[in-house]
Amino acid sequence: MESGSNRRSHRTDLEAALIPRVLIDERIGHDDASVHANYTLVTDVMRDELVEMLTAQWHEALDARLAMCPTSAVPVLNELLVARARKRSLLVAV
């Protein structure tokens, strides 16, 4: 997913990824009183696809940060970067 302006909202990113509206509303805590919402339910498959998309975005963000610098003075971020670098080197070695 492309990362452009900081003005984009999480909802906009989800819509761009073609996440169903009912799942977006549930995720961001919006109530939709429309007839459409009353007859459209969130499924496990929808949630699984959302988790896959968000996980991919997370990995892309870590990879982009690794490309800038493989370490961080922030301990939590440094641990994440080290773990991601190890995983990437394992994936390349296979």
PDB file of N, CA, C and O in Angstrom:
ATOM      1  N   MET A   1       0.847  -1.175   0.000  1.00  0.00           N
ATOM      2  CA  MET A   1       0.000   0.000   0.000  1.00  0.00           C
ATOM      3  C   MET A   1       0.887   1.231   0.000  1.00  0.00           C
ATOM      4  O   MET A   1       1.860   1.294   0.752  1.00  0.00           O
ATOM      5  N   GLU A   2       0.575   2.180  -0.809  1.00  0.00           N
ATOM      6  CA  GLU A   2       1.425   3.355  -0.920  1.00  0.00           C
ATOM      7  C   GLU A   2       1.268   4.248   0.297  1.00  0.00           C
ATOM      8  O   GLU A   2       0.182   4.363   0.865  1.00  0.00           O
ATOM      9  N   SER A   3       2.363   4.875   0.687  1.00  0.00           N
ATOM     10  CA  SER A   3       2.305   5.797   1.815  1.00  0.00           C
ATOM     11  C   SER A   3       2.520   7.197   1.280  1.00  0.00           C
ATOM     12  O   SER A   3       3.617   7.543   0.843  1.00  0.00           O
ATOM     13  N   GLY A   4       1.492   7.984   1.316  1.00  0.00           N
ATOM     14  CA  GLY A   4       1.576   9.333   0.775  1.00  0.00           C
ATOM     15  C   GLY A   4       1.473  10.353   1.881  1.00  0.00           C
ATOM     16  O   GLY A   4       2.256  10.340   2.830  1.00  0.00           O
ATOM     17  N   SER A   5       0.532  11.210   1.759  1.00  0.00           N
ATOM     18  CA  SER A   5       0.324  12.296   2.693  1.00  0.00           C
ATOM     19  C   SER A   5      -0.097  11.777   4.058  1.00  0.00           C
ATOM     20  O   SER A   5      -0.750  10.740   4.173  1.00  0.00           O
ATOM     21  N   ASN A   6       0.289  12.516   5.086  1.00  0.00           N
ATOM     22  CA  ASN A   6      -0.145  12.179   6.439  1.00  0.00           C
ATOM     23  C   ASN A   6      -1.597  12.560   6.670  1.00  0.00           C
ATOM     24  O   ASN A   6      -2.146  12.300   7.741  1.00  0.00           O
ATOM     25  N   ARG A   7      -2.221  13.172   5.678  1.00  0.00           N
ATOM     26  CA  ARG A   7      -3.601  13.612   5.826  1.00  0.00           C
ATOM     27  C   ARG A   7      -4.590  12.469   5.637  1.00  0.00           C
ATOM     28  O   ARG A   7      -5.766  12.602   5.976  1.00  0.00           O
ATOM     29  N   ARG A   8      -4.124  11.353   5.102  1.00  0.00           N
ATOM     30  CA  ARG A   8      -5.032  10.231   4.901  1.00  0.00           C
ATOM     31  C   ARG A   8      -5.409   9.633   6.248  1.00  0.00           C
ATOM     32  O   ARG A   8      -4.603   9.582   7.177  1.00  0.00           O
ATOM     33  N   SER A   9      -6.629   9.193   6.324  1.00  0.00           N
ATOM     34  CA  SER A   9      -7.090   8.589   7.562  1.00  0.00           C
ATOM     35  C   SER A   9      -6.990   7.072   7.459  1.00  0.00           C
ATOM     36  O   SER A   9      -6.818   6.516   6.374  1.00  0.00           O
ATOM     37  N   HIS A  10      -7.099   6.421   8.600  1.00  0.00           N
ATOM     38  CA  HIS A  10      -7.116   4.962   8.631  1.00  0.00           C
ATOM     39  C   HIS A  10      -8.291   4.456   7.799  1.00  0.00           C
ATOM     40  O   HIS A  10      -8.165   3.464   7.080  1.00  0.00           O
ATOM     41  N   ARG A  11      -9.432   5.137   7.896  1.00  0.00           N
ATOM     42  CA  ARG A  11     -10.608   4.737   7.118  1.00  0.00           C
ATOM     43  C   ARG A  11     -10.304   4.806   5.616  1.00  0.00           C
ATOM     44  O   ARG A  11     -10.666   3.898   4.868  1.00  0.00           O
ATOM     45  N   THR A  12      -9.650   5.865   5.183  1.00  0.00           N
ATOM     46  CA  THR A  12      -9.303   6.016   3.773  1.00  0.00           C
ATOM     47  C   THR A  12      -8.398   4.878   3.315  1.00  0.00           C
ATOM     48  O   THR A  12      -8.586   4.331   2.228  1.00  0.00           O
ATOM     49  N   ASP A  13      -7.421   4.524   4.138  1.00  0.00           N
ATOM     50  CA  ASP A  13      -6.532   3.408   3.799  1.00  0.00           C
ATOM     51  C   ASP A  13      -7.304   2.102   3.693  1.00  0.00           C
ATOM     52  O   ASP A  13      -7.061   1.304   2.788  1.00  0.00           O
ATOM     53  N   LEU A  14      -8.236   1.883   4.617  1.00  0.00           N
ATOM     54  CA  LEU A  14      -9.030   0.659   4.579  1.00  0.00           C
ATOM     55  C   LEU A  14      -9.929   0.619   3.352  1.00  0.00           C
ATOM     56  O   LEU A  14     -10.074  -0.430   2.723  1.00  0.00           O
ATOM     57  N   GLU A  15     -10.533   1.752   3.006  1.00  0.00           N
ATOM     58  CA  GLU A  15     -11.378   1.807   1.816  1.00  0.00           C
ATOM     59  C   GLU A  15     -10.547   1.566   0.559  1.00  0.00           C
ATOM     60  O   GLU A  15     -10.994   0.873  -0.355  1.00  0.00           O
ATOM     61  N   ALA A  16      -9.345   2.132   0.506  1.00  0.00           N
ATOM     62  CA  ALA A  16      -8.467   1.929  -0.645  1.00  0.00           C
ATOM     63  C   ALA A  16      -8.074   0.460  -0.790  1.00  0.00           C
ATOM     64  O   ALA A  16      -7.830  -0.018  -1.898  1.00  0.00           O
ATOM     65  N   ALA A  17      -8.015  -0.246   0.330  1.00  0.00           N
ATOM     66  CA  ALA A  17      -7.674  -1.668   0.312  1.00  0.00           C
ATOM     67  C   ALA A  17      -8.906  -2.548   0.065  1.00  0.00           C
ATOM     68  O   ALA A  17      -8.828  -3.775   0.125  1.00  0.00           O
ATOM     69  N   LEU A  18     -10.042  -1.899  -0.214  1.00  0.00           N
ATOM     70  CA  LEU A  18     -11.301  -2.601  -0.514  1.00  0.00           C
ATOM     71  C   LEU A  18     -11.810  -3.447   0.642  1.00  0.00           C
ATOM     72  O   LEU A  18     -12.433  -4.488   0.433  1.00  0.00           O
ATOM     73  N   ILE A  19     -11.542  -2.992   1.869  1.00  0.00           N
ATOM     74  CA  ILE A  19     -12.098  -3.645   3.050  1.00  0.00           C
ATOM     75  C   ILE A  19     -13.588  -3.308   3.091  1.00  0.00           C
ATOM     76  O   ILE A  19     -13.958  -2.153   2.880  1.00  0.00           O
ATOM     77  N   PRO A  20     -14.452  -4.293   3.358  1.00  0.00           N
ATOM     78  CA  PRO A  20     -15.897  -4.024   3.380  1.00  0.00           C
ATOM     79  C   PRO A  20     -16.270  -2.929   4.383  1.00  0.00           C
ATOM     80  O   PRO A  20     -15.726  -2.855   5.485  1.00  0.00           O
ATOM     81  N   ARG A  21     -17.200  -2.094   3.970  1.00  0.00           N
ATOM     82  CA  ARG A  21     -17.609  -0.945   4.790  1.00  0.00           C
ATOM     83  C   ARG A  21     -18.052  -1.355   6.193  1.00  0.00           C
ATOM     84  O   ARG A  21     -17.745  -0.667   7.167  1.00  0.00           O
ATOM     85  N   VAL A  22     -18.764  -2.458   6.299  1.00  0.00           N
ATOM     86  CA  VAL A  22     -19.253  -2.891   7.601  1.00  0.00           C
ATOM     87  C   VAL A  22     -18.090  -3.214   8.547  1.00  0.00           C
ATOM     88  O   VAL A  22     -18.184  -2.963   9.749  1.00  0.00           O
ATOM     89  N   LEU A  23     -17.015  -3.760   8.023  1.00  0.00           N
ATOM     90  CA  LEU A  23     -15.844  -4.063   8.851  1.00  0.00           C
ATOM     91  C   LEU A  23     -15.091  -2.786   9.211  1.00  0.00           C
ATOM     92  O   LEU A  23     -14.582  -2.651  10.323  1.00  0.00           O
ATOM     93  N   ILE A  24     -15.023  -1.856   8.270  1.00  0.00           N
ATOM     94  CA  ILE A  24     -14.393  -0.559   8.569  1.00  0.00           C
ATOM     95  C   ILE A  24     -15.146   0.133   9.694  1.00  0.00           C
ATOM     96  O   ILE A  24     -14.537   0.619  10.647  1.00  0.00           O
ATOM     97  N   ASP A  25     -16.469   0.177   9.583  1.00  0.00           N
ATOM     98  CA  ASP A  25     -17.270   0.833  10.625  1.00  0.00           C
ATOM     99  C   ASP A  25     -17.059   0.170  11.979  1.00  0.00           C
ATOM    100  O   ASP A  25     -16.940   0.849  12.999  1.00  0.00           O
ATOM    101  N   GLU A  26     -17.015  -1.161  11.984  1.00  0.00           N
ATOM    102  CA  GLU A  26     -16.788  -1.870  13.248  1.00  0.00           C
ATOM    103  C   GLU A  26     -15.413  -1.526  13.809  1.00  0.00           C
ATOM    104  O   GLU A  26     -15.266  -1.275  15.005  1.00  0.00           O
ATOM    105  N   ARG A  27     -14.416  -1.516  12.943  1.00  0.00           N
ATOM    106  CA  ARG A  27     -13.045  -1.271  13.386  1.00  0.00           C
ATOM    107  C   ARG A  27     -12.864   0.122  13.976  1.00  0.00           C
ATOM    108  O   ARG A  27     -12.192   0.280  14.995  1.00  0.00           O
ATOM    109  N   ILE A  28     -13.453   1.126  13.349  1.00  0.00           N
ATOM    110  CA  ILE A  28     -13.255   2.494  13.841  1.00  0.00           C
ATOM    111  C   ILE A  28     -14.328   2.937  14.821  1.00  0.00           C
ATOM    112  O   ILE A  28     -14.325   4.077  15.286  1.00  0.00           O
ATOM    113  N   GLY A  29     -15.254   2.023  15.134  1.00  0.00           N
ATOM    114  CA  GLY A  29     -16.247   2.313  16.171  1.00  0.00           C
ATOM    115  C   GLY A  29     -17.424   3.147  15.722  1.00  0.00           C
ATOM    116  O   GLY A  29     -18.063   3.798  16.550  1.00  0.00           O
ATOM    117  N   HIS A  30     -17.732   3.148  14.433  1.00  0.00           N
ATOM    118  CA  HIS A  30     -18.879   3.893  13.936  1.00  0.00           C
ATOM    119  C   HIS A  30     -20.105   3.003  13.902  1.00  0.00           C
ATOM    120  O   HIS A  30     -20.028   1.829  13.539  1.00  0.00           O
ATOM    121  N   ASP A  31     -21.228   3.571  14.281  1.00  0.00           N
ATOM    122  CA  ASP A  31     -22.504   2.872  14.167  1.00  0.00           C
ATOM    123  C   ASP A  31     -23.150   3.282  12.859  1.00  0.00           C
ATOM    124  O   ASP A  31     -23.209   4.465  12.526  1.00  0.00           O
ATOM    125  N   ASP A  32     -23.629   2.302  12.127  1.00  0.00           N
ATOM    126  CA  ASP A  32     -24.320   2.564  10.864  1.00  0.00           C
ATOM    127  C   ASP A  32     -25.737   2.037  11.024  1.00  0.00           C
ATOM    128  O   ASP A  32     -25.951   0.828  11.118  1.00  0.00           O
ATOM    129  N   ALA A  33     -26.701   2.947  11.055  1.00  0.00           N
ATOM    130  CA  ALA A  33     -28.094   2.557  11.267  1.00  0.00           C
ATOM    131  C   ALA A  33     -28.837   2.281   9.964  1.00  0.00           C
ATOM    132  O   ALA A  33     -30.058   2.130   9.962  1.00  0.00           O
ATOM    133  N   SER A  34     -28.102   2.215   8.863  1.00  0.00           N
ATOM    134  CA  SER A  34     -28.764   2.002   7.581  1.00  0.00           C
ATOM    135  C   SER A  34     -29.267   0.568   7.460  1.00  0.00           C
ATOM    136  O   SER A  34     -28.834  -0.323   8.190  1.00  0.00           O
ATOM    137  N   VAL A  35     -30.191   0.366   6.522  1.00  0.00           N
ATOM    138  CA  VAL A  35     -30.716  -0.971   6.254  1.00  0.00           C
ATOM    139  C   VAL A  35     -29.590  -1.882   5.802  1.00  0.00           C
ATOM    140  O   VAL A  35     -29.524  -3.044   6.203  1.00  0.00           O
ATOM    141  N   HIS A  36     -28.698  -1.353   4.963  1.00  0.00           N
ATOM    142  CA  HIS A  36     -27.550  -2.123   4.473  1.00  0.00           C
ATOM    143  C   HIS A  36     -26.755  -2.697   5.648  1.00  0.00           C
ATOM    144  O   HIS A  36     -26.392  -3.873   5.635  1.00  0.00           O
ATOM    145  N   ALA A  37     -26.487  -1.879   6.653  1.00  0.00           N
ATOM    146  CA  ALA A  37     -25.697  -2.324   7.801  1.00  0.00           C
ATOM    147  C   ALA A  37     -26.422  -3.390   8.610  1.00  0.00           C
ATOM    148  O   ALA A  37     -25.792  -4.282   9.178  1.00  0.00           O
ATOM    149  N   ASN A  38     -27.738  -3.296   8.658  1.00  0.00           N
ATOM    150  CA  ASN A  38     -28.508  -4.272   9.433  1.00  0.00           C
ATOM    151  C   ASN A  38     -28.482  -5.666   8.818  1.00  0.00           C
ATOM    152  O   ASN A  38     -28.690  -6.653   9.523  1.00  0.00           O
ATOM    153  N   TYR A  39     -28.232  -5.759   7.529  1.00  0.00           N
ATOM    154  CA  TYR A  39     -28.254  -7.050   6.846  1.00  0.00           C
ATOM    155  C   TYR A  39     -26.875  -7.511   6.368  1.00  0.00           C
ATOM    156  O   TYR A  39     -26.756  -8.563   5.740  1.00  0.00           O
ATOM    157  N   THR A  40     -25.840  -6.733   6.662  1.00  0.00           N
ATOM    158  CA  THR A  40     -24.482  -7.106   6.292  1.00  0.00           C
ATOM    159  C   THR A  40     -23.699  -7.371   7.573  1.00  0.00           C
ATOM    160  O   THR A  40     -23.577  -6.498   8.433  1.00  0.00           O
ATOM    161  N   LEU A  41     -23.178  -8.574   7.686  1.00  0.00           N
ATOM    162  CA  LEU A  41     -22.455  -8.953   8.891  1.00  0.00           C
ATOM    163  C   LEU A  41     -20.969  -9.112   8.595  1.00  0.00           C
ATOM    164  O   LEU A  41     -20.578  -9.484   7.489  1.00  0.00           O
ATOM    165  N   VAL A  42     -20.157  -8.826   9.591  1.00  0.00           N
ATOM    166  CA  VAL A  42     -18.722  -9.031   9.487  1.00  0.00           C
ATOM    167  C   VAL A  42     -18.455 -10.522   9.640  1.00  0.00           C
ATOM    168  O   VAL A  42     -18.979 -11.162  10.551  1.00  0.00           O
ATOM    169  N   THR A  43     -17.637 -11.072   8.747  1.00  0.00           N
ATOM    170  CA  THR A  43     -17.324 -12.495   8.794  1.00  0.00           C
ATOM    171  C   THR A  43     -15.879 -12.707   9.268  1.00  0.00           C
ATOM    172  O   THR A  43     -15.069 -11.780   9.274  1.00  0.00           O
ATOM    173  N   ASP A  44     -15.585 -13.932   9.658  1.00  0.00           N
ATOM    174  CA  ASP A  44     -14.217 -14.274  10.049  1.00  0.00           C
ATOM    175  C   ASP A  44     -13.259 -14.096   8.872  1.00  0.00           C
ATOM    176  O   ASP A  44     -12.115 -13.680   9.058  1.00  0.00           O
ATOM    177  N   VAL A  45     -13.722 -14.409   7.672  1.00  0.00           N
ATOM    178  CA  VAL A  45     -12.882 -14.241   6.481  1.00  0.00           C
ATOM    179  C   VAL A  45     -12.528 -12.771   6.298  1.00  0.00           C
ATOM    180  O   VAL A  45     -11.381 -12.447   5.990  1.00  0.00           O
ATOM    181  N   MET A  46     -13.496 -11.876   6.483  1.00  0.00           N
ATOM    182  CA  MET A  46     -13.235 -10.435   6.372  1.00  0.00           C
ATOM    183  C   MET A  46     -12.164 -10.020   7.380  1.00  0.00           C
ATOM    184  O   MET A  46     -11.223  -9.302   7.042  1.00  0.00           O
ATOM    185  N   ARG A  47     -12.321 -10.481   8.617  1.00  0.00           N
ATOM    186  CA  ARG A  47     -11.354 -10.126   9.657  1.00  0.00           C
ATOM    187  C   ARG A  47      -9.969 -10.690   9.332  1.00  0.00           C
ATOM    188  O   ARG A  47      -8.962 -10.003   9.505  1.00  0.00           O
ATOM    189  N   ASP A  48      -9.918 -11.938   8.861  1.00  0.00           N
ATOM    190  CA  ASP A  48      -8.634 -12.549   8.506  1.00  0.00           C
ATOM    191  C   ASP A  48      -7.938 -11.767   7.401  1.00  0.00           C
ATOM    192  O   ASP A  48      -6.726 -11.555   7.461  1.00  0.00           O
ATOM    193  N   GLU A  49      -8.695 -11.333   6.387  1.00  0.00           N
ATOM    194  CA  GLU A  49      -8.112 -10.547   5.290  1.00  0.00           C
ATOM    195  C   GLU A  49      -7.611  -9.196   5.794  1.00  0.00           C
ATOM    196  O   GLU A  49      -6.575  -8.705   5.344  1.00  0.00           O
ATOM    197  N   LEU A  50      -8.345  -8.599   6.726  1.00  0.00           N
ATOM    198  CA  LEU A  50      -7.918  -7.327   7.306  1.00  0.00           C
ATOM    199  C   LEU A  50      -6.616  -7.516   8.085  1.00  0.00           C
ATOM    200  O   LEU A  50      -5.696  -6.708   7.961  1.00  0.00           O
ATOM    201  N   VAL A  51      -6.539  -8.563   8.873  1.00  0.00           N
ATOM    202  CA  VAL A  51      -5.320  -8.830   9.639  1.00  0.00           C
ATOM    203  C   VAL A  51      -4.137  -9.044   8.692  1.00  0.00           C
ATOM    204  O   VAL A  51      -3.043  -8.540   8.945  1.00  0.00           O
ATOM    205  N   GLU A  52      -4.346  -9.781   7.615  1.00  0.00           N
ATOM    206  CA  GLU A  52      -3.272 -10.002   6.634  1.00  0.00           C
ATOM    207  C   GLU A  52      -2.810  -8.683   6.023  1.00  0.00           C
ATOM    208  O   GLU A  52      -1.610  -8.457   5.873  1.00  0.00           O
ATOM    209  N   MET A  53      -3.756  -7.809   5.667  1.00  0.00           N
ATOM    210  CA  MET A  53      -3.404  -6.532   5.068  1.00  0.00           C
ATOM    211  C   MET A  53      -2.637  -5.649   6.056  1.00  0.00           C
ATOM    212  O   MET A  53      -1.619  -5.055   5.700  1.00  0.00           O
ATOM    213  N   LEU A  54      -3.124  -5.565   7.286  1.00  0.00           N
ATOM    214  CA  LEU A  54      -2.460  -4.726   8.280  1.00  0.00           C
ATOM    215  C   LEU A  54      -1.084  -5.280   8.651  1.00  0.00           C
ATOM    216  O   LEU A  54      -0.151  -4.516   8.899  1.00  0.00           O
ATOM    217  N   THR A  55      -0.959  -6.601   8.688  1.00  0.00           N
ATOM    218  CA  THR A  55       0.338  -7.225   8.967  1.00  0.00           C
ATOM    219  C   THR A  55       1.324  -6.911   7.845  1.00  0.00           C
ATOM    220  O   THR A  55       2.491  -6.614   8.104  1.00  0.00           O
ATOM    221  N   ALA A  56       0.856  -6.977   6.603  1.00  0.00           N
ATOM    222  CA  ALA A  56       1.719  -6.637   5.466  1.00  0.00           C
ATOM    223  C   ALA A  56       2.169  -5.179   5.554  1.00  0.00           C
ATOM    224  O   ALA A  56       3.333  -4.875   5.294  1.00  0.00           O
ATOM    225  N   GLN A  57       1.264  -4.280   5.917  1.00  0.00           N
ATOM    226  CA  GLN A  57       1.627  -2.869   6.070  1.00  0.00           C
ATOM    227  C   GLN A  57       2.665  -2.704   7.178  1.00  0.00           C
ATOM    228  O   GLN A  57       3.605  -1.921   7.039  1.00  0.00           O
ATOM    229  N   TRP A  58       2.497  -3.435   8.268  1.00  0.00           N
ATOM    230  CA  TRP A  58       3.429  -3.367   9.398  1.00  0.00           C
ATOM    231  C   TRP A  58       4.817  -3.811   8.941  1.00  0.00           C
ATOM    232  O   TRP A  58       5.817  -3.160   9.245  1.00  0.00           O
ATOM    233  N   HIS A  59       4.869  -4.927   8.208  1.00  0.00           N
ATOM    234  CA  HIS A  59       6.159  -5.422   7.723  1.00  0.00           C
ATOM    235  C   HIS A  59       6.788  -4.448   6.740  1.00  0.00           C
ATOM    236  O   HIS A  59       8.003  -4.252   6.761  1.00  0.00           O
ATOM    237  N   GLU A  60       5.983  -3.832   5.876  1.00  0.00           N
ATOM    238  CA  GLU A  60       6.496  -2.831   4.941  1.00  0.00           C
ATOM    239  C   GLU A  60       7.085  -1.637   5.694  1.00  0.00           C
ATOM    240  O   GLU A  60       8.122  -1.099   5.304  1.00  0.00           O
ATOM    241  N   ALA A  61       6.423  -1.230   6.765  1.00  0.00           N
ATOM    242  CA  ALA A  61       6.910  -0.100   7.562  1.00  0.00           C
ATOM    243  C   ALA A  61       8.233  -0.455   8.243  1.00  0.00           C
ATOM    244  O   ALA A  61       9.160   0.355   8.263  1.00  0.00           O
ATOM    245  N   LEU A  62       8.319  -1.665   8.800  1.00  0.00           N
ATOM    246  CA  LEU A  62       9.580  -2.086   9.429  1.00  0.00           C
ATOM    247  C   LEU A  62      10.697  -2.191   8.390  1.00  0.00           C
ATOM    248  O   LEU A  62      11.833  -1.792   8.650  1.00  0.00           O
ATOM    249  N   ASP A  63      10.370  -2.731   7.207  1.00  0.00           N
ATOM    250  CA  ASP A  63      11.369  -2.846   6.146  1.00  0.00           C
ATOM    251  C   ASP A  63      11.860  -1.466   5.703  1.00  0.00           C
ATOM    252  O   ASP A  63      13.051  -1.278   5.457  1.00  0.00           O
ATOM    253  N   ALA A  64      10.958  -0.520   5.604  1.00  0.00           N
ATOM    254  CA  ALA A  64      11.340   0.844   5.227  1.00  0.00           C
ATOM    255  C   ALA A  64      12.241   1.460   6.296  1.00  0.00           C
ATOM    256  O   ALA A  64      13.215   2.143   5.979  1.00  0.00           O
ATOM    257  N   ARG A  65      11.910   1.213   7.558  1.00  0.00           N
ATOM    258  CA  ARG A  65      12.736   1.731   8.659  1.00  0.00           C
ATOM    259  C   ARG A  65      14.104   1.056   8.662  1.00  0.00           C
ATOM    260  O   ARG A  65      15.119   1.710   8.906  1.00  0.00           O
ATOM    261  N   LEU A  66      14.138  -0.248   8.392  1.00  0.00           N
ATOM    262  CA  LEU A  66      15.414  -0.966   8.300  1.00  0.00           C
ATOM    263  C   LEU A  66      16.293  -0.393   7.197  1.00  0.00           C
ATOM    264  O   LEU A  66      17.510  -0.295   7.354  1.00  0.00           O
ATOM    265  N   ALA A  67      15.685  -0.019   6.093  1.00  0.00           N
ATOM    266  CA  ALA A  67      16.441   0.551   4.978  1.00  0.00           C
ATOM    267  C   ALA A  67      17.086   1.881   5.363  1.00  0.00           C
ATOM    268  O   ALA A  67      18.147   2.234   4.847  1.00  0.00           O
ATOM    269  N   MET A  68      16.444   2.614   6.268  1.00  0.00           N
ATOM    270  CA  MET A  68      17.009   3.895   6.714  1.00  0.00           C
ATOM    271  C   MET A  68      18.171   3.675   7.677  1.00  0.00           C
ATOM    272  O   MET A  68      19.221   4.308   7.571  1.00  0.00           O
ATOM    273  N   CYS A  69      17.952   2.752   8.625  1.00  0.00           N
ATOM    274  CA  CYS A  69      18.975   2.447   9.630  1.00  0.00           C
ATOM    275  C   CYS A  69      18.540   1.170  10.345  1.00  0.00           C
ATOM    276  O   CYS A  69      17.389   1.073  10.772  1.00  0.00           O
ATOM    277  N   PRO A  70      19.422   0.201  10.484  1.00  0.00           N
ATOM    278  CA  PRO A  70      19.022  -1.085  11.049  1.00  0.00           C
ATOM    279  C   PRO A  70      18.900  -1.115  12.568  1.00  0.00           C
ATOM    280  O   PRO A  70      18.545  -2.147  13.139  1.00  0.00           O
ATOM    281  N   THR A  71      19.186  -0.006  13.224  1.00  0.00           N
ATOM    282  CA  THR A  71      19.078   0.039  14.683  1.00  0.00           C
ATOM    283  C   THR A  71      18.332   1.293  15.119  1.00  0.00           C
ATOM    284  O   THR A  71      18.118   2.225  14.344  1.00  0.00           O
ATOM    285  N   SER A  72      17.945   1.278  16.396  1.00  0.00           N
ATOM    286  CA  SER A  72      17.260   2.439  16.975  1.00  0.00           C
ATOM    287  C   SER A  72      17.693   2.597  18.420  1.00  0.00           C
ATOM    288  O   SER A  72      17.984   1.616  19.105  1.00  0.00           O
ATOM    289  N   ALA A  73      17.732   3.837  18.877  1.00  0.00           N
ATOM    290  CA  ALA A  73      18.024   4.108  20.278  1.00  0.00           C
ATOM    291  C   ALA A  73      16.825   3.769  21.166  1.00  0.00           C
ATOM    292  O   ALA A  73      16.958   3.647  22.383  1.00  0.00           O
ATOM    293  N   VAL A  74      15.666   3.620  20.550  1.00  0.00           N
ATOM    294  CA  VAL A  74      14.448   3.266  21.293  1.00  0.00           C
ATOM    295  C   VAL A  74      14.434   1.748  21.436  1.00  0.00           C
ATOM    296  O   VAL A  74      14.331   1.042  20.433  1.00  0.00           O
ATOM    297  N   PRO A  75      14.537   1.231  22.657  1.00  0.00           N
ATOM    298  CA  PRO A  75      14.672  -0.219  22.856  1.00  0.00           C
ATOM    299  C   PRO A  75      13.595  -1.071  22.180  1.00  0.00           C
ATOM    300  O   PRO A  75      13.918  -2.081  21.553  1.00  0.00           O
ATOM    301  N   VAL A  76      12.346  -0.688  22.293  1.00  0.00           N
ATOM    302  CA  VAL A  76      11.268  -1.489  21.705  1.00  0.00           C
ATOM    303  C   VAL A  76      11.410  -1.535  20.183  1.00  0.00           C
ATOM    304  O   VAL A  76      11.297  -2.600  19.577  1.00  0.00           O
ATOM    305  N   LEU A  77      11.657  -0.384  19.573  1.00  0.00           N
ATOM    306  CA  LEU A  77      11.829  -0.347  18.122  1.00  0.00           C
ATOM    307  C   LEU A  77      13.067  -1.130  17.715  1.00  0.00           C
ATOM    308  O   LEU A  77      13.044  -1.841  16.710  1.00  0.00           O
ATOM    309  N   ASN A  78      14.149  -1.011  18.479  1.00  0.00           N
ATOM    310  CA  ASN A  78      15.363  -1.739  18.158  1.00  0.00           C
ATOM    311  C   ASN A  78      15.118  -3.245  18.166  1.00  0.00           C
ATOM    312  O   ASN A  78      15.599  -3.952  17.280  1.00  0.00           O
ATOM    313  N   GLU A  79      14.377  -3.744  19.151  1.00  0.00           N
ATOM    314  CA  GLU A  79      14.049  -5.176  19.213  1.00  0.00           C
ATOM    315  C   GLU A  79      13.238  -5.598  17.987  1.00  0.00           C
ATOM    316  O   GLU A  79      13.482  -6.659  17.412  1.00  0.00           O
ATOM    317  N   LEU A  80      12.288  -4.779  17.596  1.00  0.00           N
ATOM    318  CA  LEU A  80      11.477  -5.083  16.418  1.00  0.00           C
ATOM    319  C   LEU A  80      12.325  -5.104  15.150  1.00  0.00           C
ATOM    320  O   LEU A  80      12.150  -5.971  14.294  1.00  0.00           O
ATOM    321  N   LEU A  81      13.245  -4.146  15.034  1.00  0.00           N
ATOM    322  CA  LEU A  81      14.108  -4.083  13.850  1.00  0.00           C
ATOM    323  C   LEU A  81      15.041  -5.292  13.780  1.00  0.00           C
ATOM    324  O   LEU A  81      15.226  -5.879  12.714  1.00  0.00           O
ATOM    325  N   VAL A  82      15.621  -5.657  14.913  1.00  0.00           N
ATOM    326  CA  VAL A  82      16.517  -6.816  14.940  1.00  0.00           C
ATOM    327  C   VAL A  82      15.753  -8.080  14.563  1.00  0.00           C
ATOM    328  O   VAL A  82      16.242  -8.887  13.772  1.00  0.00           O
ATOM    329  N   ALA A  83      14.563  -8.259  15.118  1.00  0.00           N
ATOM    330  CA  ALA A  83      13.754  -9.445  14.808  1.00  0.00           C
ATOM    331  C   ALA A  83      13.364  -9.475  13.338  1.00  0.00           C
ATOM    332  O   ALA A  83      13.405 -10.533  12.709  1.00  0.00           O
ATOM    333  N   ARG A  84      12.988  -8.335  12.787  1.00  0.00           N
ATOM    334  CA  ARG A  84      12.591  -8.286  11.372  1.00  0.00           C
ATOM    335  C   ARG A  84      13.796  -8.560  10.474  1.00  0.00           C
ATOM    336  O   ARG A  84      13.673  -9.269   9.476  1.00  0.00           O
ATOM    337  N   ALA A  85      14.954  -8.008  10.819  1.00  0.00           N
ATOM    338  CA  ALA A  85      16.155  -8.243  10.022  1.00  0.00           C
ATOM    339  C   ALA A  85      16.515  -9.726  10.029  1.00  0.00           C
ATOM    340  O   ALA A  85      16.888 -10.278   8.994  1.00  0.00           O
ATOM    341  N   ARG A  86      16.408 -10.363  11.174  1.00  0.00           N
ATOM    342  CA  ARG A  86      16.680 -11.803  11.254  1.00  0.00           C
ATOM    343  C   ARG A  86      15.706 -12.585  10.385  1.00  0.00           C
ATOM    344  O   ARG A  86      16.107 -13.477   9.636  1.00  0.00           O
ATOM    345  N   LYS A  87      14.429 -12.248  10.490  1.00  0.00           N
ATOM    346  CA  LYS A  87      13.420 -12.963   9.708  1.00  0.00           C
ATOM    347  C   LYS A  87      13.669 -12.768   8.215  1.00  0.00           C
ATOM    348  O   LYS A  87      13.570 -13.717   7.437  1.00  0.00           O
ATOM    349  N   ARG A  88      13.987 -11.548   7.818  1.00  0.00           N
ATOM    350  CA  ARG A  88      14.247 -11.285   6.395  1.00  0.00           C
ATOM    351  C   ARG A  88      15.463 -12.060   5.908  1.00  0.00           C
ATOM    352  O   ARG A  88      15.456 -12.577   4.791  1.00  0.00           O
ATOM    353  N   SER A  89      16.507 -12.149   6.728  1.00  0.00           N
ATOM    354  CA  SER A  89      17.701 -12.893   6.303  1.00  0.00           C
ATOM    355  C   SER A  89      17.395 -14.388   6.203  1.00  0.00           C
ATOM    356  O   SER A  89      17.952 -15.079   5.350  1.00  0.00           O
ATOM    357  N   LEU A  90      16.514 -14.888   7.070  1.00  0.00           N
ATOM    358  CA  LEU A  90      16.093 -16.294   6.972  1.00  0.00           C
ATOM    359  C   LEU A  90      15.280 -16.526   5.715  1.00  0.00           C
ATOM    360  O   LEU A  90      15.432 -17.555   5.055  1.00  0.00           O
ATOM    361  N   LEU A  91      14.418 -15.578   5.378  1.00  0.00           N
ATOM    362  CA  LEU A  91      13.594 -15.718   4.171  1.00  0.00           C
ATOM    363  C   LEU A  91      14.468 -15.699   2.924  1.00  0.00           C
ATOM    364  O   LEU A  91      14.198 -16.442   1.980  1.00  0.00           O
ATOM    365  N   VAL A  92      15.503 -14.875   2.897  1.00  0.00           N
ATOM    366  CA  VAL A  92      16.374 -14.772   1.746  1.00  0.00           C
ATOM    367  C   VAL A  92      17.231 -16.036   1.629  1.00  0.00           C
ATOM    368  O   VAL A  92      17.510 -16.492   0.520  1.00  0.00           O
ATOM    369  N   ALA A  93      17.648 -16.601   2.761  1.00  0.00           N
ATOM    370  CA  ALA A  93      18.516 -17.775   2.766  1.00  0.00           C
ATOM    371  C   ALA A  93      17.800 -19.042   2.311  1.00  0.00           C
ATOM    372  O   ALA A  93      18.439 -19.991   1.857  1.00  0.00           O
ATOM    373  N   VAL A  94      16.470 -19.059   2.432  1.00  0.00           N
ATOM    374  CA  VAL A  94      15.721 -20.280   2.086  1.00  0.00           C
ATOM    375  C   VAL A  94      15.618 -20.473   0.601  1.00  0.00           C
ATOM    376  O   VAL A  94      15.022 -21.448   0.145  1.00  0.00           O
TER     377      VAL A  94
END
